[in-house]
Amino acid sequence: MLEHARDRAVEAGVDLDLREGDMRDLALDALAALIYCPFRALLHLPTWADRRRTFERVAPISPRGGEGNIVRTRTLQARSYG
């Protein structure tokens, strides 16, 4: 999936930083404009503690200090929370 996204980004002339890894261990050196977690992936985390840990990792790299956008890919609707 990431390779396909990279190919499409190159075709569209878009610069993307796409990464694969365990979302519970997400760490970046800079703020991220968008963090995308597809296909209800959070529901596959085994415990609420894992989900909380994921959001604790996202908060410091969110441009608004943990406030962010949730994108529902099936309906292509986006909401801003904050």
PyMOL commands that set and color helices and strands:
alter all, ss='L'
color gray80, all
select helices_A, chain A and resi 2-12+23-25+41-44+48-61
alter helices_A, ss='H'
color red, helices_A
select strands_A, chain A and resi 69-72+77-80
alter strands_A, ss='S'
color yellow, strands_A
deselect
rebuild
show_as cartoon
